[in-house]
Amino acid sequence: MSKETPCVAVCMIDPKTKLCFGCGRTLPEIARWHAMESAERLAVMALLPARMTDAGLTPIAGTPKRA
């Protein structure tokens, strides 16, 4: 597993926004995560804080996954 992951082991999808409450990724992003190149993962991760804020979601605290 890559160290480049926003996953905090809180895997719950908001039915309204379709974003994970823990990390802010969509289900398609989560499904393809390990197939993504490093640059693509980093680009998605850079968008997540603003994406969560724009959706009005507060990330649920969890323990970041380790590689």
Secondary structure, DSSP 4 states (H G I P E B T S, - for coil): --S-----S---B-TTT-BBTTT--BHHHHHHGGGS-HHHHHHHHHHHHHHHHHTT--PPP-PPP--
